[in-house]
């Protein structure tokens, strides 16, 4: 089995952005995709705010926050998910999942 170095997450809602944050915080290059590009933008802002909160509480250094944020990349298309592992966190609707 090959080593996992990169993760792709499909779905930028609450569950997806949480998965992205955990993956990036764990050292994985992480790509986030959602069919609604604005949702990806909001998710990245939410993650940045969450990490900033951790910095303000002394749980994370500003340098670590920046490293984590650099690991996260938005994807414009599913074909951009050239990663070792894909996690699907799309809304619970069959038509969307298909």
Biopython code that builds the backbone (N, CA, C, O; Angstrom):
import numpy as np
from Bio.PDB.StructureBuilder import StructureBuilder

atoms = [
    (1, "UNK", "N", (0.841, -1.163, 0.000)),
    (1, "UNK", "CA", (0.000, 0.000, 0.000)),
    (1, "UNK", "C", (0.895, 1.238, 0.000)),
    (1, "UNK", "O", (1.891, 1.288, 0.723)),
    (2, "UNK", "N", (0.541, 2.234, -0.809)),
    (2, "UNK", "CA", (1.348, 3.440, -0.885)),
    (2, "UNK", "C", (0.999, 4.407, 0.246)),
    (2, "UNK", "O", (-0.088, 4.356, 0.823)),
    (3, "UNK", "N", (1.935, 5.269, 0.537)),
    (3, "UNK", "CA", (1.762, 6.243, 1.606)),
    (3, "UNK", "C", (0.827, 7.371, 1.164)),
    (3, "UNK", "O", (0.900, 7.834, 0.026)),
    (4, "UNK", "N", (-0.033, 7.798, 2.050)),
    (4, "UNK", "CA", (-0.946, 8.900, 1.750)),
    (4, "UNK", "C", (-0.245, 10.209, 2.091)),
    (4, "UNK", "O", (0.172, 10.427, 3.228)),
    (5, "UNK", "N", (-0.123, 11.074, 1.089)),
    (5, "UNK", "CA", (0.509, 12.380, 1.272)),
    (5, "UNK", "C", (-0.442, 13.516, 0.962)),
    (5, "UNK", "O", (-0.263, 14.641, 1.429)),
    (6, "UNK", "N", (-1.458, 13.209, 0.167)),
    (6, "UNK", "CA", (-2.395, 14.262, -0.230)),
    (6, "UNK", "C", (-3.825, 13.735, -0.145)),
    (6, "UNK", "O", (-4.101, 12.558, -0.381)),
    (7, "UNK", "N", (-4.723, 14.661, 0.204)),
    (7, "UNK", "CA", (-6.125, 14.304, 0.404)),
    (7, "UNK", "C", (-6.989, 15.290, -0.378)),
    (7, "UNK", "O", (-6.712, 16.489, -0.410)),
    (8, "UNK", "N", (-8.028, 14.770, -1.001)),
    (8, "UNK", "CA", (-9.020, 15.611, -1.650)),
    (8, "UNK", "C", (-10.334, 15.466, -0.912)),
    (8, "UNK", "O", (-10.732, 14.358, -0.550)),
    (9, "UNK", "N", (-11.007, 16.579, -0.690)),
    (9, "UNK", "CA", (-12.297, 16.553, -0.006)),
    (9, "UNK", "C", (-13.338, 17.142, -0.940)),
    (9, "UNK", "O", (-13.181, 18.252, -1.447)),
    (10, "UNK", "N", (-14.403, 16.384, -1.159)),
    (10, "UNK", "CA", (-15.516, 16.846, -1.989)),
    (10, "UNK", "C", (-16.639, 17.262, -1.052)),
    (10, "UNK", "O", (-17.205, 16.438, -0.332)),
    (11, "UNK", "N", (-16.949, 18.542, -1.071)),
    (11, "UNK", "CA", (-17.990, 19.086, -0.215)),
    (11, "UNK", "C", (-17.394, 20.064, 0.778)),
    (11, "UNK", "O", (-16.591, 19.680, 1.629)),
    (12, "UNK", "N", (-17.786, 21.338, 0.672)),
    (12, "UNK", "CA", (-17.202, 22.385, 1.514)),
    (12, "UNK", "C", (-18.165, 22.880, 2.587)),
    (12, "UNK", "O", (-18.076, 24.024, 3.033)),
    (13, "UNK", "N", (-19.075, 22.019, 2.994)),
    (13, "UNK", "CA", (-19.969, 22.377, 4.088)),
    (13, "UNK", "C", (-19.275, 22.187, 5.422)),
    (13, "UNK", "O", (-18.050, 22.087, 5.483)),
    (14, "UNK", "N", (-20.046, 22.139, 6.478)),
    (14, "UNK", "CA", (-19.491, 22.023, 7.829)),
    (14, "UNK", "C", (-18.617, 20.787, 7.982)),
    (14, "UNK", "O", (-17.509, 20.873, 8.512)),
    (15, "UNK", "N", (-19.102, 19.646, 7.528)),
    (15, "UNK", "CA", (-18.335, 18.403, 7.648)),
    (15, "UNK", "C", (-17.063, 18.473, 6.792)),
    (15, "UNK", "O", (-15.977, 18.129, 7.258)),
    (16, "UNK", "N", (-17.205, 18.914, 5.556)),
    (16, "UNK", "CA", (-16.062, 18.978, 4.648)),
    (16, "UNK", "C", (-14.969, 19.904, 5.139)),
    (16, "UNK", "O", (-13.790, 19.553, 5.097)),
    (17, "UNK", "N", (-15.350, 21.087, 5.604)),
    (17, "UNK", "CA", (-14.317, 22.023, 6.049)),
    (17, "UNK", "C", (-13.624, 21.518, 7.306)),
    (17, "UNK", "O", (-12.436, 21.774, 7.505)),
    (18, "UNK", "N", (-14.354, 20.805, 8.153)),
    (18, "UNK", "CA", (-13.731, 20.191, 9.325)),
    (18, "UNK", "C", (-12.721, 19.130, 8.930)),
    (18, "UNK", "O", (-11.639, 19.048, 9.512)),
    (19, "UNK", "N", (-13.068, 18.325, 7.951)),
    (19, "UNK", "CA", (-12.160, 17.284, 7.468)),
    (19, "UNK", "C", (-10.921, 17.929, 6.859)),
    (19, "UNK", "O", (-9.803, 17.474, 7.099)),
    (20, "UNK", "N", (-11.114, 18.982, 6.076)),
    (20, "UNK", "CA", (-9.987, 19.691, 5.457)),
    (20, "UNK", "C", (-9.044, 20.225, 6.533)),
    (20, "UNK", "O", (-7.827, 20.064, 6.439)),
    (21, "UNK", "N", (-9.616, 20.859, 7.551)),
    (21, "UNK", "CA", (-8.778, 21.427, 8.607)),
    (21, "UNK", "C", (-7.978, 20.348, 9.336)),
    (21, "UNK", "O", (-6.792, 20.533, 9.606)),
    (22, "UNK", "N", (-8.610, 19.243, 9.649)),
    (22, "UNK", "CA", (-7.916, 18.152, 10.340)),
    (22, "UNK", "C", (-6.814, 17.568, 9.454)),
    (22, "UNK", "O", (-5.704, 17.324, 9.927)),
    (23, "UNK", "N", (-7.114, 17.346, 8.179)),
    (23, "UNK", "CA", (-6.112, 16.780, 7.272)),
    (23, "UNK", "C", (-4.909, 17.703, 7.127)),
    (23, "UNK", "O", (-3.766, 17.259, 7.234)),
    (24, "UNK", "N", (-5.166, 18.994, 6.881)),
    (24, "UNK", "CA", (-4.072, 19.947, 6.715)),
    (24, "UNK", "C", (-3.283, 20.100, 8.010)),
    (24, "UNK", "O", (-2.058, 20.216, 7.978)),
    (25, "UNK", "N", (-3.968, 20.102, 9.137)),
    (25, "UNK", "CA", (-3.296, 20.207, 10.436)),
    (25, "UNK", "C", (-2.447, 18.977, 10.727)),
    (25, "UNK", "O", (-1.485, 19.042, 11.492)),
    (26, "UNK", "N", (-2.809, 17.854, 10.109)),
    (26, "UNK", "CA", (-2.064, 16.604, 10.302)),
    (26, "UNK", "C", (-0.915, 16.455, 9.317)),
    (26, "UNK", "O", (-0.224, 15.437, 9.316)),
    (27, "UNK", "N", (-0.707, 17.470, 8.475)),
    (27, "UNK", "CA", (0.448, 17.463, 7.581)),
    (27, "UNK", "C", (0.169, 17.049, 6.150)),
    (27, "UNK", "O", (1.103, 16.929, 5.357)),
    (28, "UNK", "N", (-1.087, 16.826, 5.798)),
    (28, "UNK", "CA", (-1.423, 16.414, 4.439)),
    (28, "UNK", "C", (-1.704, 17.624, 3.552)),
    (28, "UNK", "O", (-2.384, 18.563, 3.965)),
    (29, "UNK", "N", (-1.174, 17.591, 2.330)),
    (29, "UNK", "CA", (-1.601, 18.555, 1.323)),
    (29, "UNK", "C", (-3.056, 18.226, 1.029)),
    (29, "UNK", "O", (-3.394, 17.070, 0.775)),
    (30, "UNK", "N", (-3.912, 19.227, 1.063)),
    (30, "UNK", "CA", (-5.349, 18.983, 1.009)),
    (30, "UNK", "C", (-6.002, 19.871, -0.040)),
    (30, "UNK", "O", (-5.765, 21.078, -0.081)),
    (31, "UNK", "N", (-6.818, 19.271, -0.879)),
    (31, "UNK", "CA", (-7.536, 19.997, -1.923)),
    (31, "UNK", "C", (-9.024, 19.912, -1.622)),
    (31, "UNK", "O", (-9.547, 18.842, -1.312)),
    (32, "UNK", "N", (-9.702, 21.056, -1.719)),
    (32, "UNK", "CA", (-11.127, 21.138, -1.408)),
    (32, "UNK", "C", (-11.919, 21.491, -2.660)),
    (32, "UNK", "O", (-11.594, 22.445, -3.367)),
    (33, "UNK", "N", (-12.967, 20.703, -2.925)),
    (33, "UNK", "CA", (-13.839, 20.953, -4.072)),
    (33, "UNK", "C", (-15.293, 20.990, -3.616)),
    (33, "UNK", "O", (-15.713, 20.227, -2.746)),
    (34, "UNK", "N", (-16.041, 21.893, -4.225)),
    (34, "UNK", "CA", (-17.488, 21.930, -4.045)),
    (34, "UNK", "C", (-18.079, 22.411, -5.361)),
    (34, "UNK", "O", (-17.452, 23.191, -6.078)),
    (35, "UNK", "N", (-19.279, 21.952, -5.682)),
    (35, "UNK", "CA", (-19.925, 22.376, -6.935)),
    (35, "UNK", "C", (-20.270, 23.864, -6.889)),
    (35, "UNK", "O", (-20.497, 24.477, -7.932)),
    (36, "UNK", "N", (-20.311, 24.443, -5.704)),
    (36, "UNK", "CA", (-20.561, 25.875, -5.536)),
    (36, "UNK", "C", (-19.237, 26.532, -5.130)),
    (36, "UNK", "O", (-18.844, 26.451, -3.966)),
    (37, "UNK", "N", (-18.545, 27.181, -6.074)),
    (37, "UNK", "CA", (-17.237, 27.769, -5.768)),
    (37, "UNK", "C", (-17.260, 28.729, -4.572)),
    (37, "UNK", "O", (-16.291, 28.785, -3.814)),
    (38, "UNK", "N", (-18.326, 29.467, -4.397)),
    (38, "UNK", "CA", (-18.416, 30.397, -3.269)),
    (38, "UNK", "C", (-18.370, 29.649, -1.935)),
    (38, "UNK", "O", (-17.876, 30.179, -0.939)),
    (39, "UNK", "N", (-18.879, 28.431, -1.919)),
    (39, "UNK", "CA", (-18.848, 27.617, -0.690)),
    (39, "UNK", "C", (-17.403, 27.278, -0.307)),
    (39, "UNK", "O", (-17.067, 27.246, 0.877)),
    (40, "UNK", "N", (-16.561, 27.027, -1.292)),
    (40, "UNK", "CA", (-15.147, 26.755, -1.020)),
    (40, "UNK", "C", (-14.498, 27.991, -0.401)),
    (40, "UNK", "O", (-13.750, 27.887, 0.570)),
    (41, "UNK", "N", (-14.788, 29.151, -0.965)),
    (41, "UNK", "CA", (-14.237, 30.408, -0.451)),
    (41, "UNK", "C", (-14.662, 30.623, 1.004)),
    (41, "UNK", "O", (-13.841, 30.992, 1.843)),
    (42, "UNK", "N", (-15.943, 30.392, 1.303)),
    (42, "UNK", "CA", (-16.435, 30.540, 2.676)),
    (42, "UNK", "C", (-15.775, 29.529, 3.614)),
    (42, "UNK", "O", (-15.436, 29.852, 4.753)),
    (43, "UNK", "N", (-15.599, 28.314, 3.125)),
    (43, "UNK", "CA", (-14.967, 27.279, 3.951)),
    (43, "UNK", "C", (-13.534, 27.675, 4.308)),
    (43, "UNK", "O", (-13.110, 27.504, 5.451)),
    (44, "UNK", "N", (-12.793, 28.199, 3.344)),
    (44, "UNK", "CA", (-11.417, 28.616, 3.607)),
    (44, "UNK", "C", (-11.386, 29.758, 4.619)),
    (44, "UNK", "O", (-10.506, 29.795, 5.478)),
    (45, "UNK", "N", (-12.324, 30.677, 4.529)),
    (45, "UNK", "CA", (-12.405, 31.775, 5.495)),
    (45, "UNK", "C", (-12.734, 31.242, 6.893)),
    (45, "UNK", "O", (-12.187, 31.715, 7.889)),
    (46, "UNK", "N", (-13.622, 30.267, 6.955)),
    (46, "UNK", "CA", (-13.996, 29.670, 8.237)),
    (46, "UNK", "C", (-12.809, 28.947, 8.864)),
    (46, "UNK", "O", (-12.567, 29.064, 10.065)),
    (47, "UNK", "N", (-12.079, 28.208, 8.054)),
    (47, "UNK", "CA", (-10.899, 27.497, 8.554)),
    (47, "UNK", "C", (-9.867, 28.500, 9.061)),
    (47, "UNK", "O", (-9.295, 28.319, 10.136)),
    (48, "UNK", "N", (-9.633, 29.551, 8.290)),
    (48, "UNK", "CA", (-8.667, 30.572, 8.715)),
    (48, "UNK", "C", (-9.097, 31.194, 10.051)),
    (48, "UNK", "O", (-8.264, 31.417, 10.929)),
    (49, "UNK", "N", (-10.387, 31.469, 10.199)),
    (49, "UNK", "CA", (-10.888, 32.017, 11.457)),
    (49, "UNK", "C", (-10.731, 31.058, 12.618)),
    (49, "UNK", "O", (-10.379, 31.470, 13.723)),
    (50, "UNK", "N", (-10.988, 29.793, 12.378)),
    (50, "UNK", "CA", (-10.832, 28.776, 13.413)),
    (50, "UNK", "C", (-9.382, 28.671, 13.866)),
    (50, "UNK", "O", (-9.096, 28.579, 15.060)),
    (51, "UNK", "N", (-8.477, 28.687, 12.902)),
    (51, "UNK", "CA", (-7.050, 28.617, 13.243)),
    (51, "UNK", "C", (-6.606, 29.885, 13.966)),
    (51, "UNK", "O", (-5.798, 29.817, 14.893)),
    (52, "UNK", "N", (-7.125, 31.040, 13.554)),
    (52, "UNK", "CA", (-6.800, 32.300, 14.227)),
    (52, "UNK", "C", (-7.247, 32.256, 15.683)),
    (52, "UNK", "O", (-6.558, 32.767, 16.566)),
    (53, "UNK", "N", (-8.390, 31.648, 15.928)),
    (53, "UNK", "CA", (-8.884, 31.500, 17.298)),
    (53, "UNK", "C", (-7.908, 30.642, 18.114)),
    (53, "UNK", "O", (-7.622, 30.947, 19.272)),
    (54, "UNK", "N", (-7.406, 29.577, 17.505)),
    (54, "UNK", "CA", (-6.439, 28.728, 18.198)),
    (54, "UNK", "C", (-5.153, 29.499, 18.497)),
    (54, "UNK", "O", (-4.540, 29.314, 19.547)),
    (55, "UNK", "N", (-4.753, 30.364, 17.563)),
    (55, "UNK", "CA", (-3.566, 31.198, 17.791)),
    (55, "UNK", "C", (-3.814, 32.137, 18.965)),
    (55, "UNK", "O", (-2.956, 32.283, 19.836)),
    (56, "UNK", "N", (-4.991, 32.779, 18.993)),
    (56, "UNK", "CA", (-5.294, 33.740, 20.061)),
    (56, "UNK", "C", (-5.348, 33.081, 21.433)),
    (56, "UNK", "O", (-5.114, 33.733, 22.451)),
    (57, "UNK", "N", (-5.656, 31.795, 21.457)),
    (57, "UNK", "CA", (-5.714, 31.059, 22.725)),
    (57, "UNK", "C", (-4.368, 30.428, 23.090)),
    (57, "UNK", "O", (-4.235, 29.783, 24.130)),
    (58, "UNK", "N", (-3.370, 30.625, 22.216)),
    (58, "UNK", "CA", (-2.051, 30.076, 22.482)),
    (58, "UNK", "C", (-1.914, 28.596, 22.176)),
    (58, "UNK", "O", (-0.927, 27.971, 22.567)),
    (59, "UNK", "N", (-2.890, 28.027, 21.482)),
    (59, "UNK", "CA", (-2.855, 26.599, 21.146)),
    (59, "UNK", "C", (-2.116, 26.319, 19.845)),
    (59, "UNK", "O", (-1.810, 25.170, 19.526)),
    (60, "UNK", "N", (-1.833, 27.387, 19.095)),
    (60, "UNK", "CA", (-1.195, 27.258, 17.789)),
    (60, "UNK", "C", (-0.359, 28.506, 17.576)),
    (60, "UNK", "O", (-0.768, 29.601, 17.962)),
    (61, "UNK", "N", (0.797, 28.354, 16.973)),
    (61, "UNK", "CA", (1.615, 29.534, 16.671)),
    (61, "UNK", "C", (1.147, 30.156, 15.359)),
    (61, "UNK", "O", (0.563, 29.466, 14.523)),
    (62, "UNK", "N", (1.393, 31.443, 15.169)),
    (62, "UNK", "CA", (1.038, 32.066, 13.891)),
    (62, "UNK", "C", (1.730, 31.382, 12.707)),
    (62, "UNK", "O", (1.153, 31.278, 11.624)),
    (63, "UNK", "N", (2.950, 30.924, 12.915)),
    (63, "UNK", "CA", (3.685, 30.230, 11.856)),
    (63, "UNK", "C", (3.014, 28.913, 11.492)),
    (63, "UNK", "O", (2.904, 28.571, 10.314)),
    (64, "UNK", "N", (2.570, 28.179, 12.497)),
    (64, "UNK", "CA", (1.876, 26.909, 12.248)),
    (64, "UNK", "C", (0.576, 27.145, 11.495)),
    (64, "UNK", "O", (0.224, 26.380, 10.598)),
    (65, "UNK", "N", (-0.134, 28.200, 11.859)),
    (65, "UNK", "CA", (-1.378, 28.560, 11.165)),
    (65, "UNK", "C", (-1.115, 28.786, 9.681)),
    (65, "UNK", "O", (-1.853, 28.289, 8.831)),
    (66, "UNK", "N", (-0.073, 29.531, 9.379)),
    (66, "UNK", "CA", (0.251, 29.818, 7.978)),
    (66, "UNK", "C", (0.655, 28.544, 7.224)),
    (66, "UNK", "O", (0.293, 28.371, 6.060)),
    (67, "UNK", "N", (1.384, 27.680, 7.869)),
    (67, "UNK", "CA", (1.778, 26.409, 7.241)),
    (67, "UNK", "C", (0.534, 25.583, 6.920)),
    (67, "UNK", "O", (0.415, 25.028, 5.828)),
    (68, "UNK", "N", (-0.382, 25.505, 7.867)),
    (68, "UNK", "CA", (-1.618, 24.744, 7.654)),
    (68, "UNK", "C", (-2.412, 25.336, 6.494)),
    (68, "UNK", "O", (-2.881, 24.603, 5.623)),
    (69, "UNK", "N", (-2.564, 26.657, 6.480)),
    (69, "UNK", "CA", (-3.336, 27.304, 5.408)),
    (69, "UNK", "C", (-2.687, 27.096, 4.040)),
    (69, "UNK", "O", (-3.390, 26.967, 3.037)),
    (70, "UNK", "N", (-1.358, 27.063, 3.989)),
    (70, "UNK", "CA", (-0.667, 26.830, 2.700)),
    (70, "UNK", "C", (-0.884, 25.407, 2.188)),
    (70, "UNK", "O", (-0.777, 25.159, 0.987)),
    (71, "UNK", "N", (-1.186, 24.482, 3.078)),
    (71, "UNK", "CA", (-1.438, 23.094, 2.661)),
    (71, "UNK", "C", (-2.794, 22.929, 1.982)),
    (71, "UNK", "O", (-3.025, 21.928, 1.303)),
    (72, "UNK", "N", (-3.687, 23.891, 2.154)),
    (72, "UNK", "CA", (-5.049, 23.783, 1.633)),
    (72, "UNK", "C", (-5.156, 24.533, 0.317)),
    (72, "UNK", "O", (-4.812, 25.712, 0.229)),
    (73, "UNK", "N", (-5.637, 23.836, -0.705)),
    (73, "UNK", "CA", (-5.821, 24.438, -2.022)),
    (73, "UNK", "C", (-7.258, 24.203, -2.483)),
    (73, "UNK", "O", (-7.810, 23.123, -2.276)),
    (74, "UNK", "N", (-7.859, 25.209, -3.103)),
    (74, "UNK", "CA", (-9.188, 25.014, -3.682)),
    (74, "UNK", "C", (-9.079, 24.317, -5.030)),
    (74, "UNK", "O", (-8.067, 24.455, -5.717)),
    (75, "UNK", "N", (-10.085, 23.588, -5.407)),
    (75, "UNK", "CA", (-10.137, 22.924, -6.720)),
    (75, "UNK", "C", (-11.303, 23.507, -7.502)),
    (75, "UNK", "O", (-12.406, 23.655, -6.976)),
    (76, "UNK", "N", (-11.051, 23.833, -8.751)),
    (76, "UNK", "CA", (-12.102, 24.378, -9.615)),
    (76, "UNK", "C", (-12.939, 23.268, -10.242)),
    (76, "UNK", "O", (-14.076, 23.501, -10.652)),
    (77, "UNK", "N", (-12.383, 22.074, -10.315)),
    (77, "UNK", "CA", (-13.033, 20.964, -11.004)),
    (77, "UNK", "C", (-12.640, 19.651, -10.330)),
    (77, "UNK", "O", (-11.574, 19.546, -9.724)),
    (78, "UNK", "N", (-13.503, 18.668, -10.443)),
    (78, "UNK", "CA", (-13.176, 17.352, -9.872)),
    (78, "UNK", "C", (-11.877, 16.786, -10.428)),
    (78, "UNK", "O", (-11.171, 16.056, -9.732)),
    (79, "UNK", "N", (-11.557, 17.112, -11.664)),
    (79, "UNK", "CA", (-10.330, 16.596, -12.273)),
    (79, "UNK", "C", (-9.079, 17.154, -11.586)),
    (79, "UNK", "O", (-7.982, 16.631, -11.785)),
    (80, "UNK", "N", (-9.233, 18.208, -10.782)),
    (80, "UNK", "CA", (-8.104, 18.771, -10.034)),
    (80, "UNK", "C", (-7.740, 17.914, -8.822)),
    (80, "UNK", "O", (-6.708, 18.140, -8.190)),
    (81, "UNK", "N", (-8.569, 16.945, -8.499)),
    (81, "UNK", "CA", (-8.332, 16.111, -7.320)),
    (81, "UNK", "C", (-7.373, 14.959, -7.658)),
    (81, "UNK", "O", (-7.743, 13.786, -7.608)),
    (82, "UNK", "N", (-6.176, 15.318, -7.990)),
    (82, "UNK", "CA", (-5.132, 14.315, -8.224)),
    (82, "UNK", "C", (-4.411, 14.104, -6.901)),
    (82, "UNK", "O", (-3.374, 14.711, -6.629)),
    (83, "UNK", "N", (-4.985, 13.234, -6.091)),
    (83, "UNK", "CA", (-4.532, 13.038, -4.717)),
    (83, "UNK", "C", (-4.457, 11.545, -4.407)),
    (83, "UNK", "O", (-4.892, 10.706, -5.196)),
    (84, "UNK", "N", (-3.902, 11.238, -3.252)),
    (84, "UNK", "CA", (-3.792, 9.846, -2.822)),
    (84, "UNK", "C", (-5.082, 9.298, -2.221)),
    (84, "UNK", "O", (-5.338, 8.095, -2.278)),
    (85, "UNK", "N", (-5.893, 10.184, -1.646)),
    (85, "UNK", "CA", (-7.123, 9.769, -0.980)),
    (85, "UNK", "C", (-8.190, 10.828, -1.202)),
    (85, "UNK", "O", (-7.929, 12.020, -1.041)),
    (86, "UNK", "N", (-9.392, 10.400, -1.573)),
    (86, "UNK", "CA", (-10.524, 11.318, -1.722)),
    (86, "UNK", "C", (-11.560, 10.975, -0.663)),
    (86, "UNK", "O", (-11.908, 9.812, -0.461)),
    (87, "UNK", "N", (-12.050, 12.026, 0.015)),
    (87, "UNK", "CA", (-13.092, 11.880, 1.019)),
    (87, "UNK", "C", (-14.312, 12.635, 0.522)),
    (87, "UNK", "O", (-14.228, 13.823, 0.211)),
    (88, "UNK", "N", (-15.428, 11.961, 0.448)),
    (88, "UNK", "CA", (-16.670, 12.585, -0.022)),
    (88, "UNK", "C", (-17.460, 13.055, 1.189)),
    (88, "UNK", "O", (-17.811, 12.269, 2.069)),
    (89, "UNK", "N", (-17.733, 14.363, 1.214)),
    (89, "UNK", "CA", (-18.508, 14.950, 2.305)),
    (89, "UNK", "C", (-19.597, 15.852, 1.733)),
    (89, "UNK", "O", (-19.910, 16.906, 2.286)),
    (90, "UNK", "N", (-20.162, 15.413, 0.617)),
    (90, "UNK", "CA", (-21.214, 16.197, -0.041)),
    (90, "UNK", "C", (-22.518, 16.074, 0.732)),
    (90, "UNK", "O", (-22.699, 15.183, 1.562)),
    (91, "UNK", "N", (-23.404, 16.987, 0.433)),
    (91, "UNK", "CA", (-24.715, 17.015, 1.066)),
    (91, "UNK", "C", (-25.411, 15.660, 0.877)),
    (91, "UNK", "O", (-25.202, 14.989, -0.133)),
    (92, "UNK", "N", (-26.218, 15.270, 1.829)),
    (92, "UNK", "CA", (-26.886, 13.966, 1.814)),
    (92, "UNK", "C", (-28.064, 13.943, 0.852)),
    (92, "UNK", "O", (-29.221, 13.817, 1.253)),
    (93, "UNK", "N", (-27.735, 14.070, -0.429)),
    (93, "UNK", "CA", (-28.731, 13.956, -1.492)),
    (93, "UNK", "C", (-28.149, 13.060, -2.579)),
    (93, "UNK", "O", (-27.061, 13.326, -3.090)),
    (94, "UNK", "N", (-28.868, 12.005, -2.930)),
    (94, "UNK", "CA", (-28.369, 11.028, -3.885)),
    (94, "UNK", "C", (-27.976, 11.672, -5.205)),
    (94, "UNK", "O", (-26.937, 11.322, -5.763)),
    (95, "UNK", "N", (-28.774, 12.604, -5.723)),
    (95, "UNK", "CA", (-28.464, 13.214, -7.019)),
    (95, "UNK", "C", (-27.136, 13.964, -6.966)),
    (95, "UNK", "O", (-26.408, 13.982, -7.959)),
    (96, "UNK", "N", (-26.809, 14.570, -5.856)),
    (96, "UNK", "CA", (-25.534, 15.283, -5.709)),
    (96, "UNK", "C", (-24.380, 14.279, -5.598)),
    (96, "UNK", "O", (-23.340, 14.452, -6.233)),
    (97, "UNK", "N", (-24.564, 13.246, -4.802)),
    (97, "UNK", "CA", (-23.506, 12.250, -4.611)),
    (97, "UNK", "C", (-23.174, 11.509, -5.908)),
    (97, "UNK", "O", (-22.025, 11.137, -6.143)),
    (98, "UNK", "N", (-24.183, 11.302, -6.736)),
    (98, "UNK", "CA", (-23.934, 10.606, -7.999)),
    (98, "UNK", "C", (-23.175, 11.509, -8.936)),
    (98, "UNK", "O", (-22.864, 11.112, -10.059)),
]
sb = StructureBuilder()
sb.init_structure("model")
sb.init_model(0)
sb.init_chain("A")
sb.init_seg("    ")
for serial, (resi, resn, name, xyz) in enumerate(atoms, 1):
    if name == "N":
        sb.init_residue(resn, " ", resi, " ")
    sb.init_atom(name, np.array(xyz, "f"), 0.0, 1.0, " ", f" {name:<3s}", serial, name[0])
structure = sb.get_structure()
